[in-house]
Amino acid sequence: MGTNTIVGEWLERCTKRPPSNVIGRVAKQIKNLLDDRIHPDDIRRGVANWMVKGADPSSIPSFVNQAMNAGGPRGNVIDIDSGQPLPGTDTTVSGWAAVAASFDKDSA
């Protein structure tokens, strides 16, 4: 599976052919990802997400990383028992989780 294959698949999904400069920049990003031994399916998912946003080709690695790592075993789950102070919404969520846990202890 090579750069040209993935770029070709991307071009097939484009409504209109992108400018040559954009194609070259996308190809460079995909080549770099393949050189980093990123699985082609992860690259495809990342490129699909990138296409939806219409972002700059330089952001493709971030979209690939998101496709690879979002929703994994831990996803966005935080470890409430870590003892670390949590900022903003995380603090609110951990506070409510602690309240819920206290009810569980009372009913046991």
N, C-alpha and C positions, 0 to 999 in steps of 0.2 A: 504494500500500500504506500503510494508515494504522494508527494506534494501535488503533482499535476492531477492526480485522480480526485483528491479532495477539492482542489480549486475548481476542477471541472464540474463536480457535483454542485458546488456553490453557485457557479455561473448558470447551471441549468435551472436553479430556483429563482434567479434574478428575473424581474419583469423585463428590464432592459439591460443591455450589456454595460457594465460600469466602465468608467474611464480607465485607460491602460495603467495609469499611475496607481489607481486604487487596486487593480488586479495584481500588480507587482507587489504592492505593500501587503496585501492579504497573503499572497504566495510566500513572501518572506516570513511572515508570522507563522504560517502553517509549517514551513520548513523548519523553523526554529523549534516549534513544539514537537515535531517528529524527531528532531535531533536530540531533544530532551527525553525521548522515549515515552512521550505521552501517547496513549492508545488512540488510534484513529477515530473510534466511536466517541470518545470524550471530546475530541477536536470537533467532530461533526455536531455534537450537541451544543458545544460552546459557540460554534459559528452560527447555528440556527438561532440561538438566543441573541447573539450579536446582530444578526440581520433584523430581528424584530425592533431593536433599539435604534438601528441606523447610526451607530457610533463609529468613531474613527478606527481604522484598522489596527492602530497601535494598542487598542483596548481588547483585542481578541484574546490574548493570554488570560486576562482577568475573567472573561466570560467562560473560557475553558476551565479555569480553576473553579469557578462557581459551579459549572456543570459537574465537575469531578467530585466536589466536596460538599455541596449543599445537600442537606437532607440525609447525610450519612448516619452512622449509628448514633451519633450524638446530636447531629443537626445544630439547632440553635439552643439546645438545652444547656442550662448553666448548673453548676454544682453548688447548690445552696448551702451545703454543709462545709464549704471550704473555709469559712471564717473570714474570707476576703470581703471588704466593703464593696458593694455593687452600686454603680452609678444609675441615676435616673429610673427608667421603667424597670430595670432589673431589681432595684431596691424595692419598688412597689410590689412586684410579683413575688419576690422572696418573702416580703412581709406578710402578704396574704397567704402564701404557702405555709408559713409558720403558724398563722392563725388556724388554718384548716388542719394542720397536723396536731394542734393542741386539742381540737375537738375529737380527733381520732383517739388521743390518749385518754380523754375524759370518758369516752364511751366504752373503753376496754376494761 
